Amino acid sequence: MNSGFSVVIPAYNYGHCVERAVLSALNQSGADFEVLVVNDGSTDDTDAVMRRLQARHSSTLRYINQENQGVSAARNLGVRETRYPWLLFLDADDELCPDALRALQTCANDNVDARLLVGGHYSCVDGGCSESRPEPVSRDCRKNLSAYLDKRLSLSNGACAMHRQVFNDIHYDPDLRHTEDLPVFAKVLANFPAVATPALLARIHKHPDSRRHDVNAALVVGMALEEAIFDDPVMPSWAQTLRKPYRVRRLLSLLKICYQARRFSEVRQLYGQLMRVAPGVAIQPRYVRRFIMSLVKR
């Protein structure tokens, strides 16, 4: 069975916009589908909004409440509770484009061995949207994983779908409350065929209070993200060759967000780690400048 989609929408305190996400999924055509919203212990009016929507769309929309456990737990619940072979995880503040599921179904029909379908999306900021077309996807898992970890291949929830088969051995880690999708995407790319469709599938709304910009959450995860990716037995042995380069990129990423947030004590700590791991990178002028500024801006 390679037909049909389960759209899973985790929601935590998004009562002001979850209806937009839900309706964008319910208004799809060209494929069999269901929509499941998992309310992750919201304290706003998410429950009231969802109960009203469920009353109007009970044949296609399901709604589940759980105690607050984080988006990873909500997505894992979605995997267990839904029934179609393809899973699309849509964030509650984003929305699907019209005919997104039709485009994904066509892609799945044309690539029966694929287990990850990658599409493009609109990046929306302050009312304006720009197109982000999908990068080329290889038939070589090594090339795809390398490109993803090196940020040459971008995947966005809402703009891709994963086959239920991948979740036999891969799960979202409930202990990760930030960048929790990165290890999942990495493991899927390392183990399963992927294919891209040129279709633009979702509108990804970016705003200052998004979890994407939560510096504290990023620092809590820190370098544990490397372990979450590479220490899982599901990762093939060849993937370890990518571990040290990823460690360097992760340190640089954390250093950058801390510098932008003026978290200068963390900048100094991260620079020290970078110097130990990759001194040749650490002595590049732009990183030296950031380190010096962190000393001046104590």
ZAMI-444972 format. One record per residue: x, y, z of N, C-alpha, C in turn. Coordinates in Angstrom, 1 decimal. Layout:
# ZAMI-444972
ATOM      npx      npy      npz     capx     capy     capz      cpx      cpy      cpz
ATOM        X        Y        Z        X        Y        Z        X        Y        Z
...
# end
This chain:
# ZAMI-444972
ATOM      npx      npy      npz     capx     capy     capz      cpx      cpy      cpz
ATOM      0.8     -1.2      0.0      0.0      0.0      0.0      0.9      1.2      0.0
ATOM      0.7      2.1     -1.0      1.5      3.3     -1.1      0.7      4.5     -1.3
ATOM     -0.6      4.5     -0.9     -1.5      5.5     -1.1     -2.2      6.1      0.2
ATOM     -2.2      7.4      0.3     -2.9      8.0      1.4     -1.9      8.6      2.4
ATOM     -2.4      9.7      3.1     -1.6     10.5      4.0     -2.3     10.7      5.3
ATOM     -1.5     10.7      6.3     -1.9     11.1      7.7     -1.2     12.4      8.0
ATOM     -1.9     13.4      8.1     -1.3     14.7      8.5     -1.4     14.9     10.0
ATOM     -0.3     15.0     10.7     -0.2     15.0     12.1      0.2     16.5     12.5
ATOM     -0.6     17.1     13.3     -0.4     18.5     13.8     -0.2     18.5     15.3
ATOM      1.0     18.6     15.8      1.2     18.8     17.2      0.9     20.3     17.6
ATOM      0.2     20.5     18.7     -0.1     21.9     19.0      0.1     22.2     20.5
ATOM      0.9     23.2     20.8      1.1     23.7     22.1      0.9     25.2     22.2
ATOM     -0.2     25.6     22.8     -0.5     27.1     22.9     -0.5     27.8     21.6
ATOM     -1.1     27.2     20.6     -1.3     27.8     19.3     -2.7     28.0     18.9
ATOM     -3.5     28.2     20.0     -5.0     28.4     19.7     -5.3     29.5     18.7
ATOM     -4.4     30.5     18.7     -4.6     31.7     17.8     -4.4     31.3     16.3
ATOM     -3.7     30.2     16.0     -3.5     29.9     14.6     -3.6     28.5     14.2
ATOM     -4.0     27.6     15.1     -4.1     26.2     14.8     -5.2     25.9     13.8
ATOM     -6.3     26.7     13.8     -7.4     26.5     12.9     -6.9     26.7     11.4
ATOM     -6.0     27.7     11.2     -5.4     27.9      9.9     -4.7     26.6      9.4
ATOM     -3.9     26.0     10.2     -3.2     24.8      9.9     -4.1     23.7      9.6
ATOM     -5.1     23.5     10.5     -6.1     22.4     10.3     -6.9     22.5      9.0
ATOM     -7.4     23.7      8.8     -8.2     23.9      7.6     -7.4     23.7      6.3
ATOM     -6.1     24.1      6.4     -5.3     23.9      5.2     -5.1     22.4      4.9
ATOM     -5.1     21.6      5.9     -5.0     20.2      5.7     -6.4     19.6      5.3
ATOM     -7.4     20.0      5.9     -8.8     19.5      5.6     -9.2     19.8      4.2
ATOM     -8.7     20.9      3.6     -9.1     21.4      2.3     -8.3     20.7      1.2
ATOM     -7.5     19.7      1.5     -6.7     19.0      0.4     -7.6     18.1     -0.4
ATOM     -7.0     17.8     -1.6     -7.7     16.9     -2.6     -6.7     16.1     -3.3
ATOM     -7.2     15.1     -4.1     -6.3     14.4     -4.9     -5.6     13.2     -4.3
ATOM     -5.9     13.0     -3.0     -5.3     11.8     -2.2     -6.2     11.5     -1.0
ATOM     -6.2     10.3     -0.7     -6.9      9.9      0.6     -6.1     10.5      1.8
ATOM     -6.8     11.0      2.8     -6.0     11.5      3.9     -6.9     11.6      5.2
ATOM     -6.2     11.7      6.3     -6.8     12.0      7.6     -6.0     13.1      8.2
ATOM     -6.6     13.8      9.2     -5.9     14.8     10.0     -6.0     14.5     11.5
ATOM     -4.9     14.5     12.1     -4.8     14.2     13.6     -4.1     15.4     14.3
ATOM     -4.8     16.1     15.2     -4.2     17.1     16.0     -4.0     16.6     17.4
ATOM     -2.7     16.7     17.9     -2.3     16.3     19.2     -2.1     17.5     20.0
ATOM     -3.0     17.8     21.0     -2.8     18.9     21.9     -1.9     18.5     23.0
ATOM     -0.7     19.1     23.0      0.4     18.8     23.9      0.2     19.6     25.2
ATOM     -0.9     19.4     25.9     -1.1     20.1     27.2     -1.2     21.6     27.1
ATOM     -1.8     22.1     26.1     -1.9     23.6     26.0     -2.6     24.2     27.1
ATOM     -2.2     25.4     27.5     -2.9     26.2     28.6     -3.7     27.4     28.0
ATOM     -3.7     27.5     26.7     -4.5     28.6     26.1     -5.9     28.0     25.6
ATOM     -6.5     28.6     24.6     -7.8     28.1     24.1     -7.7     27.1     23.0
ATOM     -6.5     26.4     22.9     -6.4     25.4     21.8     -7.5     24.3     21.9
ATOM     -7.8     23.9     23.1     -8.8     22.8     23.3    -10.1     23.3     22.8
ATOM    -10.6     24.5     23.1    -11.8     25.0     22.7    -11.9     25.1     21.1
ATOM    -10.8     25.6     20.6    -10.8     25.8     19.1    -10.9     24.4     18.4
ATOM    -10.2     23.4     19.0    -10.1     22.1     18.3    -11.5     21.4     18.5
ATOM    -12.1     21.5     19.6    -13.4     20.9     19.8    -14.5     21.4     18.9
ATOM    -14.4     22.7     18.6    -15.3     23.3     17.6    -15.0     22.8     16.2
ATOM    -13.8     22.7     15.9    -13.4     22.2     14.5    -13.8     20.7     14.4
ATOM    -13.5     19.9     15.4    -13.8     18.5     15.3    -15.3     18.3     15.2
ATOM    -16.1     19.1     15.8    -17.6     18.9     15.7    -18.0     19.2     14.2
ATOM    -17.3     20.0     13.5    -17.7     20.3     12.1    -17.1     19.4     11.1
ATOM    -16.0     18.7     11.5    -15.2     17.9     10.5    -14.9     16.5     11.1
ATOM    -15.9     15.9     11.8    -15.6     14.6     12.5    -15.2     13.5     11.6
ATOM    -15.6     13.5     10.4    -15.3     12.4      9.5    -13.8     12.3      9.1
ATOM    -13.1     13.4      9.1    -11.7     13.4      8.6    -10.8     13.9      9.7
ATOM    -11.3     14.6     10.7    -10.4     15.2     11.7    -10.5     14.5     13.0
ATOM     -9.4     14.1     13.6     -9.3     13.5     14.9     -8.6     14.4     15.8
ATOM     -8.9     14.3     17.1     -8.3     15.2     18.1     -8.0     14.5     19.3
ATOM     -6.7     14.6     19.8     -6.3     13.9     21.0     -5.6     14.9     22.0
ATOM     -5.9     14.8     23.2     -5.2     15.6     24.3     -4.2     14.7     25.0
ATOM     -3.0     15.2     25.3     -2.1     14.6     26.1     -1.5     15.6     27.1
ATOM     -1.0     15.1     28.2     -0.2     16.0     29.1      1.0     16.5     28.4
ATOM      1.5     17.7     28.8      2.6     18.3     28.1      3.9     17.4     28.2
ATOM      4.3     16.9     27.0      5.5     16.0     26.9      6.4     16.5     25.8
ATOM      6.1     17.5     25.1      6.9     18.0     24.0      6.5     17.5     22.7
ATOM      7.0     18.1     21.7      6.6     17.8     20.3      7.0     16.5     19.8
ATOM      8.1     16.0     20.4      8.6     14.6     20.0      7.6     13.6     20.4
ATOM      7.1     13.7     21.6      6.1     12.7     22.1      4.8     12.8     21.3
ATOM      4.4     14.0     21.0      3.2     14.3     20.2      3.3     13.6     18.8
ATOM      4.5     13.7     18.2      4.7     13.1     16.9      4.7     11.6     17.0
ATOM      5.4     11.1     18.0      5.4      9.6     18.2      4.0      9.1     18.4
ATOM      3.1      9.8     19.1      1.7      9.4     19.3      1.0      9.4     17.9
ATOM      1.3     10.4     17.1      0.7     10.5     15.8      1.1      9.3     14.9
ATOM      2.3      8.8     15.0      2.7      7.6     14.3      1.9      6.5     14.7
ATOM      1.7      6.3     16.0      0.9      5.2     16.5     -0.6      5.2     16.2
ATOM     -1.1      6.4     16.2     -2.6      6.6     16.1     -3.1      6.7     14.7
ATOM     -2.3      7.1     13.8     -2.8      7.3     12.4     -2.7      6.0     11.6
ATOM     -3.3      6.0     10.4     -3.4      4.7      9.7     -2.9      4.7      8.2
ATOM     -2.7      5.9      7.6     -2.3      5.9      6.2     -0.7      5.6      6.1
ATOM     -0.3      5.2      5.0      1.1      4.8      4.8      2.1      6.0      4.9
ATOM      1.6      7.2      4.5      2.5      8.3      4.5      2.2      9.3      5.6
ATOM      3.2      9.8      6.3      3.0     10.7      7.4      3.6     12.0      7.0
ATOM      2.8     13.1      7.3      3.3     14.4      7.1      3.0     15.2      8.4
ATOM      4.1     15.7      9.0      4.0     16.4     10.2      4.0     17.9      9.9
ATOM      2.9     18.5     10.3      2.7     20.0     10.0      2.7     20.7     11.3
ATOM      3.6     21.7     11.5      3.6     22.5     12.7      2.3     23.4     12.7
ATOM      1.8     23.6     14.0      0.5     24.2     14.1      0.5     25.7     13.7
ATOM      1.6     26.3     13.5      1.7     27.7     13.0      2.0     27.8     11.5
ATOM      2.0     26.7     10.9      2.2     26.7      9.4      1.0     26.2      8.7
ATOM      1.1     26.1      7.4     -0.1     25.6      6.6      0.3     24.9      5.3
ATOM     -0.5     24.0      4.9     -0.3     23.3      3.6     -0.8     24.2      2.5
ATOM     -0.1     24.1      1.4     -0.5     24.8      0.1     -1.6     23.9     -0.5
ATOM     -2.5     24.5     -1.2     -3.5     23.8     -2.0     -2.9     22.7     -2.9
ATOM     -3.4     21.5     -2.9     -2.9     20.4     -3.7     -1.6     19.9     -3.3
ATOM     -1.2     20.2     -2.1      0.1     19.6     -1.6      0.1     18.1     -1.6
ATOM     -1.0     17.5     -1.1     -1.1     16.0     -1.0     -1.2     15.4     -2.3
ATOM     -1.9     16.1     -3.3     -2.0     15.6     -4.6     -0.6     15.5     -5.2
ATOM      0.3     16.5     -5.0      1.6     16.5     -5.6      2.4     15.4     -4.9
ATOM      2.3     15.2     -3.6      3.0     14.2     -2.9      2.6     12.8     -3.4
ATOM      1.3     12.6     -3.6      0.8     11.3     -4.0      1.3     10.9     -5.4
ATOM      1.3     11.9     -6.3      1.9     11.7     -7.6      3.4     11.3     -7.5
ATOM      4.1     12.0     -6.6      5.5     11.7     -6.4      5.7     10.3     -5.9
ATOM      4.8      9.9     -5.0      4.9      8.5     -4.4      4.6      7.5     -5.5
ATOM      3.6      7.7     -6.3      3.2      6.8     -7.3      4.3      6.6     -8.4
ATOM      5.1      7.7     -8.6      6.1      7.7     -9.7      7.4      7.1     -9.1
ATOM      7.5      7.0     -7.8      8.8      6.5     -7.1      8.4      5.5     -6.0
ATOM      8.0      4.3     -6.4      7.4      3.4     -5.5      8.4      2.9     -4.4
ATOM      9.7      3.0     -4.7     10.7      2.6     -3.7     11.0      3.7     -2.7
ATOM     10.7      4.9     -2.9     11.0      6.0     -2.1     10.3      5.9     -0.7
ATOM     11.0      6.4      0.3     10.4      6.4      1.7     10.4      7.8      2.3
ATOM     11.0      8.7      1.6     11.0     10.1      2.0     10.7     11.0      0.7
ATOM      9.7     11.8      0.8      9.3     12.7     -0.3      9.6     14.1      0.1
ATOM     10.4     14.8     -0.7     10.8     16.1     -0.3     10.3     17.1     -1.3
ATOM      9.6     18.2     -0.7      9.1     19.3     -1.6      9.6     20.6     -1.2
ATOM      9.2     21.6     -1.9      9.6     23.0     -1.6      8.6     23.7     -0.7
ATOM      8.8     24.9     -0.3      7.9     25.6      0.6      8.1     27.1      0.4
ATOM      7.1     27.8      1.0      7.3     29.3      1.0      7.7     29.7      2.5
ATOM      8.7     30.5      2.5      9.2     31.1      3.8      8.5     32.4      4.0
ATOM      7.7     32.5      5.0      6.8     33.7      5.2      7.3     34.4      6.5
ATOM      7.6     35.7      6.3      8.0     36.6      7.4      7.3     37.9      7.2
ATOM      6.6     38.4      8.3      6.0     39.7      8.3      5.1     39.9      7.1
ATOM      4.3     38.9      6.7      3.4     39.0      5.6      3.9     38.8      4.2
ATOM      5.2     38.7      4.1      5.8     38.5      2.8      6.3     37.0      2.7
ATOM      6.2     36.4      1.5      6.7     35.0      1.4      7.6     34.9      0.2
ATOM      8.7     34.1      0.4      9.6     33.8     -0.7      9.7     32.3     -0.9
ATOM      9.9     31.9     -2.1     10.0     30.5     -2.5     11.3     29.8     -2.1
ATOM     11.2     28.7     -1.5     12.3     27.8     -1.2     12.2     26.5     -2.0
ATOM     12.8     26.4     -3.1     12.6     25.2     -3.9     13.5     24.1     -3.4
ATOM     13.1     22.8     -3.5     13.9     21.7     -3.0     15.2     21.5     -3.7
ATOM     16.2     21.2     -3.0     17.5     20.9     -3.6     17.5     19.5     -4.3
ATOM     18.3     19.2     -5.2     18.4     17.9     -5.8     18.6     16.8     -4.8
ATOM     17.9     15.7     -4.9     18.1     14.6     -4.0     18.7     13.4     -4.7
ATOM     19.7     12.8     -4.2     20.5     11.8     -4.8     19.8     10.4     -4.5
ATOM     20.1      9.4     -5.3     19.7      8.1     -5.0     20.7      7.4     -4.1
ATOM     21.7      8.1     -3.7     22.8      7.6     -2.8     22.6      8.1     -1.4
ATOM     22.3      7.2     -0.5     22.0      7.6      0.9     23.2      8.4      1.5
ATOM     24.4      8.0      1.2     25.6      8.7      1.8     25.6     10.2      1.3
ATOM     25.3     10.4      0.1     25.4     11.8     -0.4     24.2     12.6      0.2
ATOM     23.1     12.0      0.4     22.0     12.7      1.0     22.2     13.1      2.4
ATOM     22.8     12.1      3.2     23.1     12.4      4.6     24.1     13.5      4.7
ATOM     25.2     13.4      3.9     26.3     14.4      3.9     25.7     15.8      3.6
ATOM     24.9     15.8      2.6     24.3     17.1      2.1     23.4     17.7      3.2
ATOM     22.7     16.9      3.9     21.8     17.3      4.9     22.5     17.9      6.2
ATOM     23.5     17.1      6.6     24.3     17.5      7.8     25.1     18.8      7.5
ATOM     25.4     19.0      6.2     26.2     20.1      5.8     25.4     21.3      5.4
ATOM     24.0     21.1      5.6     23.1     22.2      5.2     23.0     22.5      3.8
ATOM     23.4     21.6      2.9     23.2     21.7      1.5     21.9     21.1      1.0
ATOM     21.3     20.3      1.9     19.9     19.7      1.6     19.0     20.1      2.8
ATOM     18.0     20.8      2.5     17.1     21.4      3.6     15.8     20.6      3.6
ATOM     15.4     20.2      4.7     14.1     19.5      4.9     13.3     20.3      5.9
ATOM     12.0     20.4      5.6     11.1     21.2      6.5      9.8     20.4      6.8
ATOM      9.5     20.3      8.1      8.2     19.6      8.4      7.1     20.4      7.7
ATOM      6.1     19.7      7.1      5.1     20.3      6.3      5.4     20.3      4.8
ATOM      6.7     20.2      4.5      7.1     20.2      3.1      7.7     18.9      2.7
ATOM      7.5     17.8      3.5      8.0     16.5      3.2      7.1     15.5      3.8
ATOM      7.2     14.3      3.4      6.4     13.2      3.9      7.3     11.9      4.1
ATOM      7.1     11.2      5.1      7.9     10.0      5.4      6.9      8.8      5.5
ATOM      7.4      7.7      4.9      6.6      6.5      4.9      6.6      5.9      6.3
ATOM      5.5      5.3      6.6      5.3      4.7      8.0      6.4      3.6      8.2
ATOM      6.9      3.0      7.2      7.9      2.0      7.4      9.2      2.5      8.1
ATOM      9.5      3.7      7.9     10.8      4.3      8.5     10.6      4.3     10.0
ATOM      9.4      4.3     10.5      9.2      4.4     12.0      9.2      3.1     12.7
ATOM      9.5      2.0     11.9      9.7      0.7     12.6     10.8      0.8     13.6
ATOM     11.9      1.5     13.2     13.1      1.5     14.0     13.6      2.9     14.4
ATOM     12.9      4.0     13.8     13.3      5.3     14.1     12.1      6.1     14.8
ATOM     12.5      6.8     15.8     11.5      7.5     16.6     12.0      8.9     17.0
ATOM     11.1      9.8     17.3     11.5     11.1     17.8     11.9     10.9     19.3
ATOM     12.9     11.6     19.7     13.5     11.5     21.1     12.7     12.5     22.0
ATOM     11.9     12.0     22.9     11.2     12.9     23.8     12.1     13.8     24.7
ATOM     13.3     13.4     24.8     14.2     14.2     25.6     14.8     15.4     24.9
ATOM     14.6     15.4     23.6     15.0     16.6     22.8     13.8     17.6     22.7
ATOM     13.9     18.8     23.2     12.9     19.8     23.1     13.2     20.8     22.1
ATOM     14.3     20.6     21.3     14.7     21.6     20.2     15.4     20.8     19.2
ATOM     15.3     21.2     17.9     15.9     20.5     16.8     15.6     19.0     16.8
ATOM     14.5     18.6     17.4     14.2     17.1     17.5     14.0     16.4     16.2
ATOM     13.7     17.2     15.2     13.5     16.5     13.9     14.8     16.2     13.1
ATOM     15.8     16.9     13.5     17.1     16.7     12.8     17.6     15.3     12.9
ATOM     17.7     14.6     14.1     18.1     13.2     14.1     17.2     12.3     13.3
ATOM     15.9     12.6     13.3     15.0     11.7     12.5     15.3     11.8     11.1
ATOM     15.4     13.0     10.6     15.6     13.2      9.1     17.0     12.6      8.8
ATOM     18.0     12.8      9.6     19.3     12.2      9.3     19.3     10.7      9.2
ATOM     18.6     10.0     10.2     18.5      8.6     10.1     17.7      8.1      9.0
ATOM     16.6      8.8      8.6     15.8      8.4      7.4     16.7      8.5      6.2
ATOM     17.4      9.6      6.0     18.2      9.8      4.8     19.3      8.8      4.7
ATOM     19.9      8.3      5.9     21.0      7.4      5.9     20.5      6.0      5.5
ATOM     19.2      5.7      5.7     18.7      4.3      5.5     17.7      4.1      4.4
ATOM     17.1      5.1      3.9     16.0      4.9      2.9     16.2      5.8      1.7
ATOM     15.6      5.3      0.6     15.6      6.2     -0.6     14.8      7.4     -0.5
ATOM     15.2      8.5     -1.0     14.5      9.8     -1.0     14.3     10.3     -2.4
ATOM     13.3     11.1     -2.6     13.1     11.7     -3.9     12.5     13.1     -3.7
ATOM     12.7     14.0     -4.6     12.2     15.3     -4.5     11.1     15.6     -5.6
ATOM     10.1     16.4     -5.2      9.1     17.0     -6.1      9.3     18.5     -6.2
ATOM      9.2     19.1     -7.4      9.4     20.5     -7.5      8.2     21.3     -6.8
ATOM      7.2     20.7     -6.4      6.0     21.4     -5.9      6.3     22.1     -4.6
ATOM      5.7     23.2     -4.5      5.7     24.0     -3.2      4.6     23.5     -2.3
ATOM      4.9     22.9     -1.2      3.9     22.2     -0.4      3.4     22.9      0.8
ATOM      4.1     23.8      1.3      3.7     24.4      2.6      4.1     25.9      2.7
ATOM      3.4     26.6      3.6      3.8     28.0      3.9      4.4     27.9      5.4
ATOM      5.7     28.1      5.5      6.3     28.0      6.8      6.4     29.5      7.3
ATOM      5.7     29.7      8.4      5.6     31.0      9.0      6.7     31.2     10.1
ATOM      7.6     32.1      9.9      8.7     32.4     10.8      8.4     33.6     11.6
ATOM      8.6     33.5     12.9      8.3     34.6     13.8      9.2     34.6     15.0
ATOM      9.5     35.7     15.6     10.5     35.8     16.7     10.3     34.9     17.8
ATOM      9.1     34.6     18.2      8.9     33.7     19.4      8.8     32.2     19.0
ATOM      9.1     31.9     17.8      9.1     30.5     17.4     10.2     29.7     18.2
ATOM      9.9     28.4     18.3     10.9     27.5     19.0     12.2     27.5     18.1
ATOM     12.1     27.8     16.9     13.3     27.8     16.0     14.3     28.8     16.5
ATOM     13.9     29.9     17.3     14.8     30.9     17.7     15.0     30.9     19.2
ATOM     14.7     29.8     19.8     14.9     29.7     21.3     16.3     29.3     21.6
ATOM     17.1     30.3     22.0     18.5     30.1     22.3     18.7     29.2     23.5
ATOM     17.9     29.4     24.5     18.0     28.6     25.7     17.8     27.1     25.4
ATOM     16.7     26.9     24.6     16.4     25.5     24.2     17.6     24.9     23.4
ATOM     18.1     25.7     22.5     19.2     25.2     21.7     20.4     24.8     22.6
ATOM     20.7     25.6     23.6     21.8     25.3     24.5     21.6     24.2     25.4
ATOM     20.3     23.9     25.8     20.0     22.7     26.6     20.4     21.5     25.8
ATOM     20.0     21.5     24.5     20.4     20.3     23.7     21.9     20.3     23.4
ATOM     22.4     21.4     23.1     23.9     21.5     22.9     24.5     20.5     22.0
ATOM     25.6     19.9     22.4     26.3     18.9     21.6     25.6     17.5     21.7
ATOM     24.6     17.4     22.6     23.9     16.1     22.7     23.2     15.7     21.3
ATOM     23.0     16.7     20.5     22.4     16.5     19.2     23.3     15.5     18.4
ATOM     24.6     15.7     18.5     25.6     14.8     17.8     25.3     13.4     18.2
ATOM     25.2     13.1     19.5     25.0     11.8     20.0     23.7     11.2     19.6
ATOM     22.6     12.1     19.6     21.3     11.6     19.1     21.3     11.1     17.7
ATOM     22.2     11.7     16.9     22.3     11.3     15.5     23.2     10.1     15.3
ATOM     24.4     10.1     15.9     25.4      9.1     15.5     25.4      7.9     16.4
ATOM     24.9      8.0     17.7     25.0      6.9     18.6     23.8      5.9     18.5
ATOM     22.9      6.1     17.6     21.8      5.2     17.5     22.2      4.1     16.6
ATOM     22.0      2.8     17.0     22.4      1.6     16.2     21.8      1.6     14.8
ATOM     20.7      2.3     14.6     20.1      2.3     13.3     21.0      3.0     12.2
ATOM     21.9      3.8     12.7     22.8      4.5     11.7     23.8      3.5     11.2
ATOM     24.0      3.5      9.9     25.0      2.6      9.3     26.4      3.0      9.7
ATOM     27.3      2.0      9.7     28.7      2.3     10.1     29.4      3.3      9.3
ATOM     29.1      3.4      8.0     29.8      4.4      7.2     29.5      5.9      7.6
ATOM     28.3      6.0      8.3     27.9      7.4      8.7     28.9      8.0      9.7
ATOM     29.7      7.2     10.4     30.7      7.7     11.4     31.7      8.6     10.8
ATOM     32.0      8.4      9.5     33.0      9.2      8.8     32.5     10.7      8.8
ATOM     31.2     10.9      9.0     30.6     12.3      8.9     30.5     12.9     10.3
ATOM     30.9     12.1     11.3     30.7     12.6     12.7     31.5     13.8     13.1
ATOM     32.8     13.8     12.8     33.7     14.9     13.2     33.3     16.2     12.5
ATOM     33.1     16.1     11.1     32.7     17.3     10.4     31.4     17.9     11.0
ATOM     30.5     17.0     11.3     29.2     17.5     11.9     29.5     18.1     13.3
ATOM     30.4     17.6     14.1     30.7     18.1     15.4     31.2     19.6     15.2
ATOM     32.0     19.8     14.2     32.5     21.1     14.0     31.4     22.1     13.6
ATOM     30.5     21.6     12.6     29.4     22.4     12.2     28.5     22.8     13.3
ATOM     28.2     21.8     14.2     27.3     22.0     15.3     27.9     23.1     16.3
ATOM     29.2     23.0     16.5     29.8     24.0     17.4     29.8     25.4     16.8
ATOM     30.0     25.4     15.5     29.9     26.7     14.8     28.5     27.3     14.8
ATOM     27.5     26.4     14.7     26.1     26.9     14.7     25.8     27.4     16.1
ATOM     26.1     26.7     17.2     25.9     27.2     18.5     26.6     28.5     18.8
ATOM     27.9     28.5     18.4     28.7     29.7     18.6     28.0     30.9     17.9
ATOM     27.5     30.7     16.7     26.8     31.8     16.0     25.6     32.3     16.7
ATOM     24.7     31.4     17.1     23.5     31.8     17.8     23.7     32.5     19.1
ATOM     24.8     32.0     19.8     25.1     32.6     21.1     25.7     34.0     20.9
ATOM     26.5     34.2     19.9     27.1     35.5     19.6     26.0     36.5     19.2
ATOM     25.0     36.0     18.3     23.9     36.9     17.9     23.0     37.3     19.1
ATOM     22.9     36.4     20.1     22.1     36.6     21.3     22.9     37.3     22.4
ATOM     24.2     37.7     22.1     25.1     38.4     23.0     25.3     37.5     24.3
ATOM     25.3     36.2     24.1     25.6     35.3     25.2     27.1     35.0     25.2
ATOM     27.9     36.0     25.7     29.3     36.0     25.4     30.1     34.9     26.3
ATOM     29.6     34.6     27.4     30.3     33.6     28.2     30.1     32.2     27.5
ATOM     29.0     32.0     26.9     28.8     30.7     26.1     29.7     30.7     24.9
ATOM     29.8     31.9     24.3     30.7     32.1     23.1     32.1     31.6     23.4
ATOM     32.6     32.1     24.6     33.9     31.7     25.0     34.1     30.2     25.2
ATOM     33.1     29.6     25.9     33.1     28.2     26.1     33.1     27.4     24.8
ATOM     32.2     27.8     23.9     32.1     27.1     22.6     33.4     27.2     21.8
ATOM     34.0     28.4     21.8     35.2     28.7     21.1     36.3     27.8     21.6
ATOM     36.4     27.6     22.9     37.4     26.7     23.5     37.2     25.3     23.0
ATOM     35.9     24.8     22.9     35.7     23.5     22.4     36.1     23.4     20.9
ATOM     35.8     24.4     20.2     36.1     24.4     18.7     37.6     24.4     18.6
ATOM     38.4     25.1     19.4     39.8     25.1     19.3     40.4     23.7     19.6
ATOM     39.8     23.0     20.5     40.2     21.6     20.8     39.9     20.7     19.6
ATOM     38.7     20.8     19.0     38.3     19.9     18.0     38.8     20.2     16.7
ATOM     38.9     21.5     16.3     39.3     21.8     14.9     40.0     23.2     15.0
ATOM     41.3     23.2     15.5     42.0     24.4     15.6     42.2     25.2     14.3
ATOM     42.3     24.5     13.2     42.4     25.1     11.9     41.2     26.0     11.5
ATOM     40.0     25.5     12.0     38.8     26.3     11.8     38.7     27.4     12.8
ATOM     39.1     27.1     14.0     38.9     28.1     15.1     39.8     29.4     14.8
ATOM     40.9     29.3     14.1     41.8     30.4     13.9     41.4     31.2     12.7
ATOM     40.3     30.8     12.0     39.8     31.6     10.9     39.4     33.0     11.4
ATOM     39.7     34.1     10.7     39.5     35.5     11.2     38.1     35.7     11.8
ATOM     37.1     35.3     11.2     35.7     35.6     11.7     35.4     35.0     13.0
ATOM     36.0     33.8     13.3     35.8     33.2     14.6     36.7     33.7     15.6
ATOM     37.9     34.1     15.3     38.8     34.8     16.2     38.1     36.1     16.6
ATOM     37.6     36.9     15.6     36.9     38.1     16.0     35.8     38.0     17.0
ATOM     35.0     36.9     16.8     33.9     36.7     17.7     34.4     36.4     19.1
ATOM     35.5     35.6     19.1     36.1     35.3     20.4     36.6     36.5     21.1
ATOM     37.3     37.4     20.4     37.9     38.6     21.0     36.7     39.5     21.4
ATOM     35.7     39.6     20.6     34.5     40.4     21.1     33.9     39.9     22.3
ATOM     33.9     38.6     22.5     33.3     38.0     23.7     34.1     38.3     24.9
ATOM     35.4     38.5     24.7     36.3     38.9     25.9     36.0     40.4     26.2
ATOM     35.8     41.2     25.2     35.6     42.6     25.4     34.3     42.9     26.0
ATOM     33.3     42.1     25.6     31.9     42.4     25.9     31.4     41.6     27.2
ATOM     32.3     41.3     28.0     32.0     40.5     29.2     30.8     41.1     30.0
# end
